[in-house]
Amino acid sequence: TLQGYDRVIVDAECTHDGSIKHLAKFAQWGWDSFERRFLEPKRLASLKELQLSLLRTGFSCLREGGTLIYSTCSFARAQNEDIVSALLRDEAAAALEPIDSLSGTPCREGSLEHTLRFDPRTSQTSALFVARIRKRRREATAEAQVLEMGASAGEAQTNLDTATRAVTLHVSNQHGHALRPTQWT
């Protein structure tokens, strides 16, 4: 059975405020059209909801150990780092990773570690935000949470056992049956 995808790309809909090609169109159409189409408050709020929904859906399609790339052509932190931060806050299995294949390219780090930003000044391109997110394995997720709590080795094992039981109960409550830990891998 399919356990999810190894790689997912979410090139999310955005305001296109960093796309020189898109902005050039508004020089002809009029800047009031840009404000009406992209900067209207209701549009921005629904856009953020859409972006987070796309990111969550993409992440849910990953197998454990799989990688997701999230990108937009916006300069806006609200459409980039804020969306990624929301996923990281809500999904314990989500972890940002460095994008080694882009090391040495003319770009700068975003405000979240391991995220990258391309822009006209740094890279002589339109704007591009990129984040690489790994879906950690359940065991690694539970261990990371225990370590973040600052537990000693003995406490860590007890907390890990408790976390494992909690996940089993959660799965049992949602699906009406309990999964054995061997079924998680």
Phi, psi and omega per residue, in radians:
T1 nan 2.612 -3.136
L2 -1.291 2.183 -3.125
Q3 -1.721 -0.008 -3.098
G4 2.247 3.083 -3.090
Y5 -1.655 2.634 3.072
D6 -1.265 -0.630 -3.077
R7 -2.455 2.423 3.091
V8 -2.367 2.424 3.040
I9 -2.005 2.237 3.023
V10 -2.042 1.712 3.049
D11 -1.689 1.527 -2.899
A12 -1.278 2.551 2.963
E13 -0.980 2.442 -3.118
C14 -2.592 -3.043 -3.141
T15 -1.344 -0.190 -3.129
H16 1.103 0.326 -3.093
D17 -1.160 -0.262 3.110
G18 -1.770 0.018 -3.105
S19 -1.640 1.907 -3.134
I20 -1.026 -0.674 3.138
K21 -1.096 -0.777 3.118
H22 -1.185 -0.711 -3.125
L23 -1.135 -0.601 3.136
A24 -1.064 -0.567 3.116
K25 -1.083 -0.624 -3.064
F26 -1.335 -0.300 3.019
A27 -1.100 -0.579 3.104
Q28 -1.480 -0.718 -3.051
W29 -1.394 -0.389 -3.096
G30 1.819 2.408 -3.063
W31 -1.240 -0.410 3.057
D32 -1.118 -0.556 3.065
S33 -1.124 -0.697 3.103
F34 -1.094 -0.832 3.139
E35 -1.058 -0.738 -3.122
R36 -1.181 -0.725 -3.089
R37 -1.350 -0.608 -2.958
F38 -2.127 -0.464 -3.017
L39 -1.868 0.067 3.099
E40 -1.156 2.295 -3.032
P41 -0.925 -0.713 3.121
K42 -1.125 -0.695 3.134
R43 -1.115 -0.772 -3.141
L44 -1.108 -0.728 3.134
A45 -1.128 -0.784 -3.135
S46 -1.208 -0.559 3.107
L47 -1.127 -0.762 3.107
K48 -1.088 -0.706 3.088
E49 -1.087 -0.766 3.128
L50 -1.085 -0.816 -3.121
Q51 -1.048 -0.795 3.139
L52 -1.152 -0.670 3.097
S53 -1.115 -0.757 3.100
L54 -1.082 -0.754 -3.132
L55 -1.138 -0.782 3.125
R56 -1.103 -0.729 3.126
T57 -1.123 -0.789 3.098
G58 -1.045 -0.761 -3.138
F59 -1.120 -0.664 3.137
S60 -1.172 -0.391 3.128
C61 -1.420 -0.201 -3.124
L62 -1.343 2.547 2.937
R63 -1.396 2.842 3.032
E64 -1.052 2.336 -3.080
G65 1.554 -0.144 -3.129
G66 -1.335 2.891 -3.063
T67 -2.155 2.407 3.088
L68 -2.087 2.422 2.996
I69 -1.901 2.193 3.062
Y70 -1.941 2.290 -3.137
S71 -2.554 2.686 2.977
T72 -2.516 2.950 3.026
C73 -1.912 0.665 -3.134
S74 -1.961 2.611 2.998
F75 -1.439 -0.296 -2.942
A76 -1.246 2.161 3.075
R77 -1.039 -0.619 -3.129
A78 -1.075 -0.439 -3.140
Q79 -1.719 -0.067 -3.050
N80 -2.150 -1.570 -3.082
E81 -1.029 -0.662 -3.127
D82 -1.147 -0.662 3.125
I83 -1.196 -0.794 3.116
V84 -1.110 -0.727 3.120
S85 -1.048 -0.685 3.123
A86 -1.096 -0.731 3.093
L87 -1.116 -0.802 -3.137
L88 -1.066 -0.642 3.117
R89 -1.178 -0.688 -3.027
D90 -1.569 -0.378 -3.073
E91 -2.063 1.802 -3.130
A92 -1.058 -0.450 -3.111
A93 -1.426 -0.133 -3.099
A94 -1.501 2.304 3.122
A95 -2.485 2.271 3.051
L96 -1.242 2.510 3.104
E97 -2.271 2.663 3.051
P98 -1.126 2.646 3.103
I99 -1.814 1.406 -3.034
D100 -1.025 -0.587 -3.098
S101 -1.145 -0.284 3.123
L102 -1.814 0.107 3.113
S103 -1.125 2.420 -3.116
G104 1.568 -0.128 3.092
T105 -1.449 2.675 -3.124
P106 -1.311 1.591 3.093
C107 -2.652 3.108 3.112
R108 -2.279 2.814 3.117
E109 -1.283 2.475 3.046
G110 -1.315 -3.072 -3.122
S111 -1.339 -0.184 2.966
L112 -1.796 2.363 3.128
E113 -0.979 2.437 3.115
H114 1.337 0.077 3.027
T115 -1.703 2.682 -3.099
L116 -2.187 2.591 3.067
R117 -2.264 2.284 2.996
F118 -1.874 2.502 -3.137
D119 -2.713 2.879 -3.091
P120 -0.978 -0.665 -3.076
R121 -1.283 -0.778 -3.076
T122 -1.413 -0.732 -2.994
S123 -2.134 0.092 -3.116
Q124 0.931 0.716 3.106
T125 -2.342 3.032 2.926
S126 -1.157 2.978 3.137
A127 -1.231 2.526 3.041
L128 -2.670 2.234 3.033
F129 -1.924 2.376 -3.131
V130 -2.397 2.327 3.041
A131 -2.308 2.415 3.082
R132 -1.926 2.119 -3.058
I133 -2.120 2.215 3.094
R134 -1.760 2.470 3.012
K135 -1.630 1.804 -3.098
R136 -1.176 2.705 3.055
R137 -1.207 2.660 -3.095
R138 -0.960 -0.747 -3.127
E139 -1.084 -0.765 -3.135
A140 -1.153 -0.636 3.127
T141 -1.124 -0.840 -3.137
A142 -1.106 -0.729 3.132
E143 -1.124 -0.720 3.130
A144 -1.118 -0.711 3.126
Q145 -1.123 -0.708 3.131
V146 -1.128 -0.753 -3.136
L147 -1.149 -0.640 3.108
E148 -1.104 -0.482 3.128
M149 -1.348 -0.123 3.101
G150 1.282 0.557 -3.101
A151 -1.394 2.654 3.033
S152 -1.277 3.014 -3.107
A153 -1.029 -0.788 3.131
G154 -1.140 -0.762 3.113
E155 -1.143 -0.629 -3.128
A156 -1.058 -0.777 -3.138
Q157 -1.137 -0.735 3.113
T158 -1.087 -0.785 3.135
N159 -1.164 -0.644 3.098
L160 -1.120 -0.754 3.092
D161 -1.075 -0.741 3.122
T162 -1.117 -0.761 3.123
A163 -1.088 -0.683 3.122
T164 -1.105 -0.773 3.107
R165 -1.111 -0.687 -3.132
A166 -1.111 -0.729 3.119
V167 -1.128 -0.726 3.122
T168 -1.061 -0.778 3.129
L169 -1.123 -0.719 -3.141
H170 -1.065 -0.838 3.135
V171 -1.106 -0.731 3.138
S172 -1.063 -0.789 -3.112
N173 -1.160 -0.611 -3.097
Q174 -1.347 -0.591 -2.998
H175 -2.004 0.010 3.083
G176 1.384 0.038 3.080
H177 -2.626 2.654 -3.140
A178 -1.558 2.462 3.037
L179 -1.710 2.400 3.042
R180 -1.319 2.567 -3.133
P181 -0.913 -0.540 -3.129
T182 -1.173 -0.335 3.128
Q183 -1.437 -0.174 -3.089
W184 -1.380 -0.372 -3.022
T185 -1.645 nan nan
